[in-house]
Amino acid sequence: MLEDIGRTIGKLARRLDDTFERILRRVTFRKRRTAPTNHAGFVSRALAYVIDGIFVNLGFTALVALVTLADNAFGGTASGGSSFAIAVGSTAWVAMGSLYLVGFWALAGQTPGMRFVGIRISVGRLAPRRALRRLVGLYLSVFTLGIGFLGIVFREPRRGWEDRFCGADVIYDERRPEPAPWSSPATVAAPAVAVPPEAALVTEVPVPVAVTEPEAAAVPARSPAPATAVEPVEAAEAGSAPSVIR
């Protein structure tokens, strides 16, 4: 579900890239970009940095909490509002953020924020030296109040100072699959239908089978009975006297 939300936000940010760029070009009387481009725009990059900043702040807050607990456990008396503590905390925050960016650029070719929005470095994973050069270009763009980011809007292709310093662009990640159909607002799930327990027990519906009567077995023909020899009856003698009934 979280990945589907990221894909939806990435598609929205991609549309805002074109809208934001079109407005700035119109305000500065520059020609509108006509050719389609796969290079990530300003809105997508800014959103990725915001998400990465949230992760860095969460990690830094957890680290500060652990340090504070350890300091209190050992009876420390350091004041959290002193200028020295603020300076140390700011330095630690910048160091953690730098390590976060360089590490993910070198190991994965994209930070978690970039992955959530759907953008990545064009060449994939950067060598540690190139990742450091990209970090330097990013800091220079920030310290010059965003001048280094103007190339993302007005140049062909969209390239800022951080891209030029490391020799790699930031592009939309076309390898990401489309959102799942269930996450689309046009798709409405059909309501579930309650099935009575009696029907749930029936797994198969009996199919009527035509019963065919067995054919009558052929009666074997009787063999003729052997002829019985009939003994000739001696003819009654013609002159015999009839029997007398007493």
Backbone torsions as a table, in degrees:
resi	resn	phi	psi	omega
1	MET	NA	-41.0	180.0
2	LEU	-64.0	-37.4	178.4
3	GLU	-66.5	-38.0	177.7
4	ASP	-64.8	-38.2	176.6
5	ILE	-63.9	-41.6	178.3
6	GLY	-63.0	-40.5	178.5
7	ARG	-63.9	-40.4	179.0
8	THR	-65.7	-43.3	178.0
9	ILE	-64.9	-38.3	178.5
10	GLY	-63.0	-41.2	177.8
11	LYS	-65.1	-38.9	177.5
12	LEU	-66.3	-42.2	179.0
13	ALA	-64.5	-34.5	179.1
14	ARG	-65.3	-38.7	175.9
15	ARG	-67.8	-38.6	178.7
16	LEU	-67.3	-28.6	175.5
17	ASP	-57.6	-48.9	-179.1
18	ASP	-67.4	-39.8	-179.5
19	THR	-66.2	-46.2	-180.0
20	PHE	-62.3	-42.6	179.6
21	GLU	-66.5	-39.6	-179.9
22	ARG	-64.6	-38.3	179.5
23	ILE	-67.0	-45.8	-179.1
24	LEU	-65.2	-38.0	178.5
25	ARG	-67.1	-35.5	179.0
26	ARG	-70.6	-39.1	-179.9
27	VAL	-65.8	-38.0	-178.8
28	THR	-91.5	10.4	176.9
29	PHE	58.3	42.3	176.3
30	ARG	-105.1	156.9	-177.9
31	LYS	-69.0	140.8	-179.5
32	ARG	-72.8	141.9	177.7
33	ARG	-71.0	126.4	-178.1
34	THR	-105.9	-37.1	-178.2
35	ALA	-76.8	135.8	176.8
36	PRO	-66.6	148.7	-178.9
37	THR	-135.0	149.7	177.2
38	ASN	-99.6	1.4	-179.9
39	HIS	-79.0	137.4	-176.8
40	ALA	-68.3	142.0	-179.9
41	GLY	-90.4	-173.8	-173.4
42	PHE	-69.1	-41.3	-175.8
43	VAL	-64.6	-44.0	179.7
44	SER	-62.9	-42.2	179.4
45	ARG	-66.5	-44.1	-179.3
46	ALA	-62.7	-40.7	178.6
47	LEU	-64.5	-38.6	177.6
48	ALA	-64.0	-40.8	178.4
49	TYR	-66.3	-35.5	178.3
50	VAL	-64.0	-44.5	179.2
51	ILE	-64.6	-42.0	177.1
52	ASP	-63.3	-37.8	177.3
53	GLY	-62.5	-35.4	176.9
54	ILE	-63.8	-44.1	178.9
55	PHE	-63.2	-42.3	179.4
56	VAL	-63.8	-42.4	179.9
57	ASN	-65.3	-37.7	177.0
58	LEU	-63.8	-44.0	177.9
59	GLY	-65.1	-39.2	-179.9
60	PHE	-68.1	-38.8	178.2
61	THR	-62.8	-41.8	177.7
62	ALA	-63.7	-39.8	179.1
63	LEU	-65.2	-43.0	178.9
64	VAL	-63.3	-38.8	178.7
65	ALA	-64.1	-41.2	178.2
66	LEU	-65.2	-42.1	179.5
67	VAL	-64.7	-40.4	179.7
68	THR	-64.9	-42.4	177.9
69	LEU	-63.8	-41.4	178.9
70	ALA	-65.5	-38.7	179.9
71	ASP	-66.0	-40.9	178.6
72	ASN	-69.7	-33.9	-179.8
73	ALA	-65.9	-34.7	-179.1
74	PHE	-96.5	14.5	174.7
75	GLY	73.5	33.3	179.3
76	GLY	-71.8	155.8	-179.1
77	THR	-123.1	20.5	-177.8
78	ALA	-68.1	136.7	179.7
79	SER	-90.0	127.7	-178.0
80	GLY	-71.8	-17.9	-177.5
81	GLY	-100.2	5.2	-179.4
82	SER	-71.8	155.9	179.9
83	SER	-64.2	-34.5	178.9
84	PHE	-64.9	-42.7	179.3
85	ALA	-65.5	-37.9	178.4
86	ILE	-65.7	-40.7	179.5
87	ALA	-65.2	-43.3	178.8
88	VAL	-64.7	-42.2	179.4
89	GLY	-64.0	-41.0	178.9
90	SER	-64.7	-42.4	178.6
91	THR	-63.6	-41.6	178.9
92	ALA	-64.9	-37.3	179.3
93	TRP	-65.2	-44.1	178.6
94	VAL	-64.5	-41.6	179.5
95	ALA	-64.1	-41.6	179.1
96	MET	-65.4	-42.5	178.1
97	GLY	-64.1	-39.4	178.9
98	SER	-65.6	-44.1	178.2
99	LEU	-63.6	-37.0	178.2
100	TYR	-61.3	-50.3	-177.2
101	LEU	-66.6	-50.1	-178.0
102	VAL	-62.2	-40.7	-179.0
103	GLY	-62.6	-46.6	-179.1
104	PHE	-72.8	-34.7	175.6
105	TRP	-62.4	-38.7	-177.3
106	ALA	-80.1	-33.0	-174.6
107	LEU	-91.4	-33.7	-173.8
108	ALA	-125.7	-13.5	-177.4
109	GLY	77.5	4.2	177.2
110	GLN	-165.6	145.4	176.1
111	THR	-84.0	167.2	175.6
112	PRO	-56.9	-36.0	176.5
113	GLY	-65.3	-41.3	177.2
114	MET	-64.9	-39.9	178.9
115	ARG	-65.2	-39.0	-180.0
116	PHE	-65.8	-39.7	-179.0
117	VAL	-78.4	-28.3	179.6
118	GLY	99.5	38.0	175.7
119	ILE	-129.9	159.7	-179.2
120	ARG	-155.8	166.7	175.2
121	ILE	-75.2	137.3	-170.8
122	SER	-62.9	-33.6	-176.3
123	VAL	-93.7	4.2	-178.6
124	GLY	83.6	-139.3	-177.9
125	ARG	-68.9	137.7	179.0
126	LEU	-95.7	148.8	171.1
127	ALA	-67.3	151.3	-178.0
128	PRO	-53.6	-37.7	-179.7
129	ARG	-66.9	-42.3	178.6
130	ARG	-67.9	-34.6	176.8
131	ALA	-64.7	-38.1	176.9
132	LEU	-66.8	-39.1	177.8
133	ARG	-64.7	-37.0	177.1
134	ARG	-65.2	-38.3	177.9
135	LEU	-64.0	-40.4	178.3
136	VAL	-62.4	-43.8	178.0
137	GLY	-62.6	-35.6	177.8
138	LEU	-66.3	-44.6	179.8
139	TYR	-65.7	-37.7	177.5
140	LEU	-64.4	-37.5	178.0
141	SER	-65.4	-36.6	179.6
142	VAL	-72.6	-44.1	-176.9
143	PHE	-68.0	-23.5	177.4
144	THR	-93.5	22.6	176.4
145	LEU	59.4	38.2	172.8
146	GLY	88.2	7.2	-179.7
147	ILE	-63.2	-36.0	-178.9
148	GLY	-68.6	-14.1	178.5
149	PHE	-90.0	-8.5	-177.0
150	LEU	-65.0	-28.8	179.1
151	GLY	-64.2	-22.7	178.2
152	ILE	-67.5	-27.9	-176.8
153	VAL	-96.1	-39.7	-168.7
154	PHE	-106.2	-8.6	-176.0
155	ARG	-103.0	160.8	174.9
156	GLU	-116.5	116.6	-6.7
157	PRO	-78.5	-174.0	-179.9
158	ARG	-72.2	104.2	-178.4
159	ARG	-139.9	127.0	173.4
160	GLY	-97.1	-176.8	-179.9
161	TRP	-63.0	-38.2	-179.6
162	GLU	-63.6	-32.7	177.3
163	ASP	-70.3	-41.3	-178.8
164	ARG	-70.5	-34.9	-178.6
165	PHE	-66.1	-36.1	-177.4
166	CYS	-100.1	-7.0	178.6
167	GLY	70.8	31.7	179.3
168	ALA	-145.3	142.5	-178.8
169	ASP	-97.3	170.6	173.5
170	VAL	-112.1	123.4	-175.0
171	ILE	-123.9	165.3	174.0
172	TYR	-73.6	139.1	-178.1
173	ASP	-84.3	95.7	-179.4
174	GLU	-75.5	-7.9	-179.2
175	ARG	-77.1	-12.1	-179.7
176	ARG	-71.4	133.2	177.4
177	PRO	-71.7	163.0	178.2
178	GLU	-70.6	156.8	177.9
179	PRO	-57.8	151.1	-180.0
180	ALA	-62.9	149.2	-177.9
181	PRO	-58.5	-32.6	-177.2
182	TRP	-68.9	-21.4	-179.6
183	SER	-84.8	-7.1	179.3
184	SER	-74.0	136.0	-178.7
185	PRO	-68.5	-19.4	-178.1
186	ALA	-80.2	-11.4	-177.3
187	THR	-98.6	125.0	-179.9
188	VAL	-114.8	125.9	-178.7
189	ALA	-72.3	140.1	179.3
190	ALA	-71.8	140.0	-179.5
191	PRO	-66.0	146.2	179.9
192	ALA	-74.5	140.5	-179.3
193	VAL	-104.6	126.3	179.9
194	ALA	-71.4	134.6	-179.6
195	VAL	-108.9	124.7	178.9
196	PRO	-62.3	150.4	-177.7
197	PRO	-62.0	-29.6	179.4
198	GLU	-65.3	-38.6	-179.4
199	ALA	-73.8	-26.6	-179.7
200	ALA	-68.7	-24.8	-179.2
201	LEU	-76.1	-20.2	-179.1
202	VAL	-85.0	115.3	-178.8
203	THR	-95.5	-31.7	-178.7
204	GLU	-134.4	142.0	178.1
205	VAL	-90.5	122.7	-179.4
206	PRO	-64.9	137.0	-179.6
207	VAL	-103.7	126.0	179.5
208	PRO	-62.8	136.0	-178.4
209	VAL	-113.2	129.2	179.2
210	ALA	-69.0	126.1	-179.9
211	VAL	-93.6	123.5	179.2
212	THR	-104.7	133.7	-179.7
213	GLU	-72.2	137.0	179.5
214	PRO	-68.5	143.7	179.5
215	GLU	-67.3	143.8	179.4
216	ALA	-65.1	132.1	-178.9
217	ALA	-69.5	138.6	180.0
218	ALA	-66.1	127.1	-179.9
219	VAL	-83.0	121.0	-178.8
220	PRO	-65.0	140.8	-179.9
221	ALA	-66.6	134.5	179.5
222	ARG	-72.1	137.1	176.8
223	SER	-77.8	140.9	-178.4
224	PRO	-60.3	136.3	-179.7
225	ALA	-68.4	142.6	-180.0
226	PRO	-64.6	139.1	-178.6
227	ALA	-65.1	131.3	179.9
228	THR	-89.9	127.8	-179.1
229	ALA	-69.1	122.7	180.0
230	VAL	-96.1	121.9	-179.9
231	GLU	-73.1	132.4	-179.8
232	PRO	-64.0	135.7	179.9
233	VAL	-86.2	124.7	-179.6
234	GLU	-64.6	125.4	-179.3
235	ALA	-61.4	139.4	178.9
236	ALA	-64.0	135.3	-179.7
237	GLU	-63.9	137.3	-177.0
238	ALA	-61.5	-31.8	-175.6
239	GLY	-99.2	14.1	-178.7
240	SER	-74.4	147.0	-178.9
241	ALA	-81.1	140.7	178.7
242	PRO	-64.1	152.9	-178.7
243	SER	-71.6	139.7	-177.8
244	VAL	-102.5	129.2	-179.9
245	ILE	-97.1	122.9	-179.9
246	ARG	-91.2	NA	NA
